Amino acid sequence: MSQSGTWVKRIVDSRFFKEAMEKSELLFSQNKMGLLTLLKGALKKVQETAASSNLTVVKLLNRYIILFSELMKAYVQGSYTKLPAMTLVKITAALLYFVMPIDVIPDFLPLVGFADDLAIVVWVGKAIKEELDAFEKHL
């Protein structure tokens, strides 16, 4: 396993991501309004992060968060329903992990605080690449 693969595995195995997965399943199955609130929170946080940094990695994070949010919003509204439940749970978990201020690397740590957030978001993005590509064609 590559070093970046090991890093992502440590995050995925952390209690923080496991908590995000549990909350994700509940939100997805029982609380559509909570899901929309999560989307707003994730978009706000990524906008604040992007405004304070011009790094390419932040732009990548911004792209994925916006795409995940658009996809989830379309799903909740019923305009795009071609997604397996596990894909929706993964996206929701990645968004929950992203908005959690205390996780594997706390967000308040300068420069490195978003490294784990970026790793999870990109990992999920790559895991569901086909679904994201199909959704982008739908737009």
PyMOL commands that set and color helices and strands:
alter all, ss='L'
color gray80, all
select helices_A, chain A and resi 3-12+15-30+32-51+56-77+85-99+115-127+129-138
alter helices_A, ss='H'
color red, helices_A
deselect
rebuild
show_as cartoon
